[in-house]
């Protein structure tokens, strides 16, 4: 069985594409239309579940309990149960069915693939009625005695939150000492909205098939899935719709071929010139972090535009970064006329005021690659201000990159939350995609599960950032990395993806604790490992 763990970093495999639960349903339907045997696919999936379950067993042989639902997820569990029994393991099966389905035997007149799977299972099946308010005590004891529990209840096909009997079962599974393997996704996690219900399986590991889902890498799913494994069961590119917007796991396999390369006869101007706007004298550090990050990521030149009173402060902390005095929006406009400057950072430590707004609009109008971060995103107070920004972004000749954290995102794109209603604002992926369209820009929605989204619908979910990356100044470093890659010629979406991954990997390599200054120094080392051809 061909399996791939999401925890393994690779640079030579194909990029990992992600599909929603609805898209996977379409894949399954196309497979049938194209003549693939659906029961053979279920058999391959069940055997992959068997292997993953054995990997979780502490004892050999282990005691396994398969908790199966009424659909194909339950059928996968039945195949896994049979495979486990054939390998000599102690296996029991709890099957949950609606009351109407309990009146007929799964072994008589089997029609669906799941029924065929249960018909082939030679062991005892403990049938439970989904309409009961709570689980029978005798069945509850099966949960407490198992070494490994296989959650084959619903997977990504869940259409409503588990209640009653199912909520009781999930609570008992989570409270047990068993290791839990989720089939597809933990039951209670929605494969389309990427949200978890109040009752959701907390898995030790999850095995899924063909392609991962965004819910595997977006929180809360990332924490609920445990270790993730991808199994190939016979599906392929022929079942994919080429019109689906691309969603990827953000890994070097996607962007490494587009990273800047050096020419033997090149010079520093070939590697771009980044202009960073500094804040006032008491808040210069953020912009310096961006400027140094741009330099350490390979930009040929970096200039820090500083107010006159802050020049001495910036000069005392900078050597290779050049300084220019800049007190007014007009002086900023004049600096932007330098054709050698091709990438600009506005926002870190700049202040939430009309001067920052003016500098943002000037940078966009100048036709430079723009990275807007921090105050450059928070200074658009009213709807009219935001519309002014969006119009300028739409008219800009170069794609901009916006890098908001959650608070900045809500301030800038608050209307998207109102559209979703009070119950749910949608996942980070859904919101980032809508924001990218609204702003006509690449949006890096920062967080533990950062999403990068482009106006054309492409999106990537980043999964390599450690918790300690949430530290003062880290976002300023990211802004500089992005601007540097833009200056060196990477397309905006790919540059943002690369910057986010480099940012996370540098932090992971440093381990905890670390500071933004240390993060800066680690970036060149990550780049060297990623692009050895340049050295």
N, C-alpha and C positions, 0 to 999 in steps of 0.2 A: 504494500500500500504506500503510495507516494504521499508523504505528509511534510508539512512545513510549519515550523513554529514561528510565531510572530516576534518572539524575543531575539531571534538571530538576525544580526545586522549583515546585510549582503550588499555588494556593489555590482555584481555581475549578473544577477537574476533579472527577469523582467519586472517592471514595477508592479506592485500588488494593487490590482484594481479592487474597488469595493462596490458591492451591490446592495440595494435595499431589499427588504423582504418581498416587496411587490415585484421588483425586477427579477428576483430569483423565482418567483412564481411564473413569470413569463418565460424564463429560461427553461423551467420544467415543462411548460406547455409546448414550447418550441421543440424540445427534445422528443416529445411524443409525436409531434407533427412530422419530424424528420426520421421517424422510425426507430428511435432508441427504445429499448425495453425498460419501462419504468420500474418493473420489479427487479430487474438486474441492477438498476441504479440504487434501489433501496437496499438490496443485498450488499452491494459494495459499501454503502453508507453504514449499514449495521456492523459489518466486519471492521470498519474503521473505528466505530464506537467501542467494539470489543477490545481492540488493541489499546485504545486510549484508557479504557477502564482498567485493564491489566496493569498498565503503567502506574496507576494510582494505588494499586493494592500494596499494602504494607507486608502482609503475610502471603505465602505461597503454599497451597492455593488460598485465595481470599474468599470471603463471603460477599456476594453481590445481590443487590436488590434493584430491579428495574422498575421504575414507576412510569407507566405508559399512559398516554392520553388516547383519544379516539381517532386521531388523524395519522398522517404519514410519519410524524415524529414518533408516535407510539409504535408504528410499524418498524422504524429503525431500531427502536428499543427491543422489539420482539426478535429481530434478526440477531442483535447483539446478545440477547439472552441465550439463544440457541448456540451461537458460536462460543460463548463462555462455557456453557454446559459441555460442549464437545471437547473442550480443553481441560475438562476435569474439575471445573470450579462449581462451588455451591451457589446456585442461582435461584432466586424467587422473583415472581412478577406480580406487581400490583397494577391492575388496569382500571382506569376510570372511564366510565361510559355514561351517557344519558340513560334515564330509566327505560326509554323505549328500546334502546339497543340491547339492553340486558336480557330481553325476552328471547333473543335468537342466539344460537351458538356460532361463534366465529369459525368453528371447524366445519360447519355445514353450509354449503352454498356460498363460500367465500367469493366476494365480488371485487372489493378494493384490494390494492396492494397490501394495505395494513392488515386486512382480514386474512389474506394469503399468508402473510408473515406469521400471524398468530396460529393459523391452521398448521403451519410447519413446526411450530414450537411444541415439543413433546412433554414439557413439564407442566406443572399445575399453574393455573392462572387464578389469582384472587381478584374477582371482579367487584368493583365498588361503584355505587351509584353516585353520580355527580350531584344529584338533587338532595342528598342527605346533608344535614347541617354540620355534621362533624364525622371524623373518621372513627370506625369501629376500633375498640381497644385492642383486639387481636391483631388487626392490621397495623395499628400504631406500633406494636411491639416488633414487627418486622423491620420498621425503620430504625428502631433503637439498636437492633442486633446486627445490622449490616456493617461490613467494613467499607464497602464502596456502594454508593447510591447513584444510579444512572437516571438523570432527570430527562425523561423522554415524554414529558407531559404535553407541551404545546410548542416549544421553540418559538421561532419568529412568526408563526402563524396565529398567535394569540390575537383575538379581536376585541376582548374586553378584559378588565382587571379581574384576577382570580378572587372569588368571594366564597363564603360559606365553607363547604367541604374542602375546596382547593386551597383556600387561604389557610385552613387548619393544617393540611398536608404540608404546605410550604413552610409554615412555622415549625412544624415538627422536624422536617428535614434540616432546616437551618440550625435547630437546637441540638441535633444529634452530633455524635462524635465521628460520624462517617465522613470520608472524603467524597465529594460530590462532583460528578461529571455531568455537565450540561450538554445536551445534544442540540446543535445549531446555535441557540442562545439560551441563557437561563430563563426558565418559564417565569413570566411576569415582566420580561423586558420586551418592549415593542420594537420590532425590526424595521419599522417605518418612521415612527416619530422619534425613536432612540431614547425614549423615556421609560423609566421603571415604575411599575405600580407599587402601591404600599406593600403588597405581598409579592416578593420576588425571590427566587432561588439565589443563594449566595454560593457560587460554585467554586470548587477548588481548581477546576480546569474545564475548558469548553472545547469540543471538537465540532468543526463546521465543515462544509463541503463546497468544493469548486472555488469559491471566492469568499473572502471575509466580507462582513457587513460593517457599515459605519458604526453601528451600535456596539461593535466589539471594541472600538477604540475611543469612542466618545464617553465621557462620564454621564451617568453613573455606571454604564455598561462595562467600561474598562475595569472597574473595581469588582463588579459582580461576576465577571467571566473567569477570573483567575488566569492560569496559564492557557494560552490559546493555541490550538493546533488546526491546521488546514489540511484536509484530506481530499485527494482527487479521486472521483468515482466514475469518470467516463464522460463528463461534460466538457465542452470546449468553446472556443471563440465562435463557432458556427451558431451557437445558441444566443449570442449577444446581439443586441440591437445597436447598430453603429450610430443611431441618433441619440442614444442616451448620453447625457452630459457626463463627462469623465470625473470620477471620484477615485482618489488614490490614497494609499498610505504613503506618507511623505518619507521617502527613503532615497539614498543616493542613486539607486537604479533609475530613478526618474530624471534627475537633473545633472548627474555627474558628467555626462557627455557635453553639456553646455557650459561647464565651468570655464572661466578664462584660462587661456593657455598663453605661454610666452613665445615670442619670436626672437630668434638669435640676433636679428638686426633691428629689434624694436627699441623704443625709448619710453620714458615715463609718461609722455603725453598720449601714447597708445593705450595706456591703462586707465585713462580717464582722470577727470579732475572733479572732486567733490567739494561743494560749498556748504558749510554748516553755519546756521545762524545761532549765535551765542545769546544767552540770557544776560541780565544786568549783573552788576558786580557781586551781588550777594548770592547769585544762582548761576554760576558759570560752569559748574562741574558736569551737569547733564550733557551739555553740548560738547564739552571736551571728550567725554566718553564716546559720543557718536563720532566725533572727528578722528579720534585715535583708532576706533574700531574700523572706520573706513580705510585708514592707512594700513592697519595690520591685516586687513582682508585683501590687500593687493592693489588698491587704487594708486595711480602714479603720483598724484598730488592731492592734498587736502588743504583747504583754506577755511579758517574760522573767522567769520565776520563778527566783530566784537564792538560793543559800545566803547567809546574812548576811555571812560572811567574804569572799564574792566580790562583794558589791554594789558596792563601790568600784571594783573592776576593771571590772565590766560598765558601770558608770555612766561611767567615763572613756572608753569606746569607743562609747557609745550616746547618741543625742539624741532622735530621734522614737520609738524603742522604749521603752516604759514598763517599769519594774522593780518587782517585788514580792519581798519576803523570803519564803523558803520553805526551811526546814531539815528538815522531817519529812514523812512520807507523809500525816499528818493535816492539816498545813497545805496540802499539795497538794490534798487532798480538799476543803478549805474553798475554795480558789481556784476549783475546778471548779464550785462551786455558782453562780457568776456566770452567769446565763442568756445574757448577751451574748456570752460566749465560746462559739464554735461549732466551733473547730478546734484541735487540739492536736498538738504535736510532742514526742515523747519519744525519747531515745536519744543524740543527738550529744554526745559527751564526758561522758555522765552517769555512767559507771562500770558495771562488770558486777557488780552486787550486789543484795541483797534490797530495797534502797530503790528501785532502778530497776524491779525486778519489781513492787513494790507500786504504784508510780506508773503503770505500764502498766495494771495491772488496774483502778485507780481511774478512769483516763481512759476506758477502755472501758465501765465500769459507769455513768459519768456521761452516756452517750449523746451524746458529742461525736464529730465526725469526727476520726479519729486517724491520724497518720502515725508509724509505728514504724520507726526507723532505727538503725543502728549498735549501741550497747550494749543498746538495748531489744530487739534480736533475739538477742543473744549471751548474755543472762543466764539463759537457760532451760537449765540444765546437763543435767538428766536427762530420761528419757521422761515421768515423772510431771509434771515442771515444764512440759514442752511441751504435754502434754495439758491441763493447767490453762489455759494460754494459749489453745489452740485452742477449748476449751469457752467461754471468755469471749468470744473473737472471734465464735463462732457465736451467742452470746446477745446480743451488742451490737446496739443499735437502729440504729446507723449503720455503714455499711461502712468498714472500716479499710483503709489502704494500707500494705503492708510493702515496704521498699526494700533488700533485701539485696544485697551483692556476693557473689562466688562463695564465699568462705570463710564468711560469715554464712549463706548459703543452705544450705551443706552442714551446718553446725552445727544449723540449725533443722529442715531437711527431709532429714536424713541417711538416713532410712528409705526415701526414694524411690530413692536410689542402690542400696540393698541389694535393692530389688524388681527392678531391672533386671539384676542379676547383675554379675559381674566384668568382662565383656567391654565392656559399653556402658551408660552411665547414661542414654542418650537425649539428644536435643538440648536446648538451652536452652528452646526452645518447648515441647517435651513436658513437661519438668520444671516449668516455670513454670505450665503449665495444671494439672498435678496438685497443685502446691503451693497454688494458689489455691483449689482445691476442698477440700483438707485443712484449710486455715486459714480458710475462709469469708471470704476477704479478697482485695482486689486485690493482686497481687504484681508488683513491679517488680524483675525479675531483672537486676541491673545488669552491664554489661560493654560491650565494644566493639560488641556486637550486642544491646543491651538489649531484653528482652521484657517487655511489660506484659500480664498475664493476669488475667481476672476469674473469679469462681466459676461463672458461667453458661457458661463455655467460650470467650467472646470473647478474642481476643488480638491484639496489635499488635507488630510488629518495628520497632525504630527504626534508622535508617540514616544519620542526619545528624551523628552525634557524631564529631569528629576525635580522633586519638590523644592530643593534648595535653590533652584533658578529664580524662584520668587523672592528676589532681594533688590534692594535699592540700586537703581542704575542699570539693571539688566535690560530693561526695555530700551534705554538709550543706546546700549551696545548693539541691540538688534537693529535699530534704525540705521546706525552707521554701517553695519554689515550689508544691509539691503541696498543702501545708496552706493556702496562700493561696487557691488556686483552689477548694479544697473550701469554705473559709470564705465565698467569694463565690458559692457556689451551684452549681458544676459537679458533675455526678454523678461518683462516685469513679473509675470506669474512664476516662472522658473527661478528668477532671482530671489523672490520672496520665499519660495519653498526652500531653496538652498540656504538662505540666511537663517531661517527658523531652525533647520536641521543642524547646521553648524553651531548655532547658539546653544541648542540643547545638548549636543554631543560634547562641546567644550565643558559645559557644566557637569555632565555625567563623568567625564574624565577627571575633573578636579576633585569630585566627591565633596562631602559636607564637612566643615563649613567652607564657604568661599565668598569672595566679594566680586563686585563688577570689575574692579581693576585686575583681579586675577583672571577673570573671564577673558579680558582683552588679550592677555599674554598667552592664553591657551589656544586661541583661534588659529594662529599660524601652524601650530602643531597638528591640529585636526585637519587643516587644509593639506599639509604635507602628506599625511597618511592617505588622504582621499585622492590626491592628484600627484602621485609620485613622478609622473611623466614630466612635470614642470621642474624637477630638481635634479 
